[in-house]
Amino acid sequence: LWDCRNHALSKVPIGDFTDNETAVTAIDVSADGTYIVSGSEDGNLTFYDLRKQSTPLVKLRQRQPQEEEQLLPLGPQQTHSETVTGVRFCRVAGEDVIVSTSEDGTVKRFHVSDAYVDTVDAGDVVRCMVSDGEMAIVGTATGGHPDVWHIARGELATPLSGGDCGAAVSALWATAQAGAPLAVVAGCVSGQVMCWRGRE
């Protein structure tokens, strides 16, 4: 981690974390620059607090019905069973969440406040993802086009239609600005780039 303020890059890192035991495959920083989350080849998520220069990771688990809310012990935890392919810090209804995807075919939403996890089974290897915390747009190995998932409901939202590259979706970009329609751009391993835009 380097300090890039005032349009200058620090000569030495201001943070150097060595907690991952396998290759880091995804990373994101919170909007206020306080936290970093990384995903790795072994399926782990590691949660870094830059104010403490430490790496507390709240253990993740599935939400259990009528279970008392509690913070779990800190320590390494395998969140996914295979390589993490994407992580995103998001804020939903005033709550901080982390959305992650993996080659194990799952989309997981980690609630920072209570350590619970919502899980969606995408039914295929997930290659890439963009998310606002409520919805997740994912590109899969065989889908040919992105899928839009409602995370809390665990179900597909209105599908993106009218295009199929016939190959894995390998890159995604999306935006949803206030008063503007959702725009999605997908890149495929076939070399094709597809674009969608919601109605005005």
N, C-alpha and C positions, 0 to 999 in steps of 0.2 A: 504494500500500500504506500503510495507516494502522495505528498502534499502538492496540489496543483493550483493553489490559490494565487491570485495576482498574476495569472498567466505565466507562471514559472513552475517548473518541475523540480522538486527537491532532489538533491544528488543521491541521497540515501533513503531507503524506505522509512516511513514513520511507523510502520507496523510490519511485522514479519511472523506469520503464523505457520506452524508446522504440525498441525493436528490431524491432517488427513493422511491416512495410511496408503491410499491409492490415488490415481490421477484425478485431479479436479476437472469436472466436465461441464459445470454450470456455476454461475455466480451472479449475485445481484446486491445492490446497496439500497438501504432504506432512503426515502425521500429527504430526510433530514441529515443524512450522512452519518448517522450514529451506529447503525448496525450493518453487518455483512452476513449474507448466508451463502454457503457454498454447497454444491452437490458433487458427489464423487462416483467413481467407477464401481465402488463396492455398495452403492445404494444409500450411503449415509448423507444426512444433511448436518452441517456444522454451522452454529449460530454464534457470530463474533460480536462482542460489545467493544467498540473502539474507544469508549471512554475509560474502560478498565484494562484495555490491551489484553483481554482474556477471551477464552472461547467457551463460555457456558452453553451447553446444548441441552435443552429440555427434551427428555425422552418423549417420543411420539407414540401414540396408540390409537386404536379405534375407539370411537365414542360408544359407551355402553349405556343402555336405557336406564334412566333414573339413578345414575351414578353421581355421587357427590363430587363437586368440582374441587380439584386440588392440583397444585403444582407438583410435578414429578421430579425425582432426583436428577441432578445434572450428570451428564456423562455421554459417551458415544452410543448411538442407537442406529440400527439399520432401519431406515424409514422405508426404503424400497428393496425389493429382492434382486434388482439388477441396476445397471448404470443409470444415474440421474441424467436426464436430457434437458431439463429446464427448471429454473427457479425464479420466482417473482415475489417481491414485496408488494402488498396491496393494502388498501384500507377500505373496509366495508362497514357502513353504519357506525363509524367512529372506532372500529376495532381493527387492530393490526393483524393481518394474516399473511402467511407465506404459502404460495401455490407451487407445487412441484410436479414434474412428470418424469416418466422413466421408461426404459425399454421393457419393463415388466407389464406395460400396458395400462398403468394406473395414473390417474390425476389425483393428487392429495392436496387438501387445504388444511394447513396447520394454524390453529387459533393460538396466537402468542400468549394471550391472557390466561388460558386455562389448559393448554397443552393437549387439547383434543384434536382429532383429525377426521375430516370428512373425506371419503374415498369414492372415486368414480372409476369403473372398469371400462376403459375405452375399447377393449376387445381386440387390440392390435398393438404392436410395438409403437410407442410414441416417439417421434423423432424431434419435434420442436413444439413450442407453445407460446402463446401470448394470453394474458389474463388480466381482468380488472378485479379479481377476487370473487366475483359472483358468477361470471361466465368464463369458460376456458375454451379458446380456439386452439385445436391441436392438429398437427400434421402427423400422419401415421405411415407405416412402412408400405401398406398396400392399398390405402384408401383412394388415392388418386385425386383427392380434394380435401380441404380442411373440414373438420367436424366441429360444431359449436355445442359445448356441453354446459348445462346448468348444474353447477357443482353441488349445491345443497340438495337438489332434487335427484341428482344422479341420473339425469335423463338428457337425451339429445334435444336441443332447442331447434328452431326452424333451420333445416339444413341449407348450406350453401349449394346452389344448383346451377346448372347451365355450363359446367366445365368439369373435365376430368382429364388429367394429364396421363393417366394410365400407369403411373409410377409413384414411388414414395414422395411425399411432401417433405422437403428437407430444410425449408426456411420459411418463416412467417413474419409478417408485419401487420399491425392493425392499429387503428385509432378510432376513438369515439369522443369527439369534442362536444361540449354543451351546445345544443342547437344545431348540430351537424349530424349527418348520418354516419353509421359505422362504415369504415372502409377496410377491406382486407386484401392483402397481397400475398400470394403463395408462390414459392419457387420449388421446382421438382427436380429430381435427379436426372430426368430426361432432358433438362435444359429449358423447359417451358416455364413461363411466368404467367400466372393467372391473377386477375383483379376482380373484386366485387365491391359494389357500393350500395348501401341501403338507400331506400327512397327518401327524398327530401321531406 
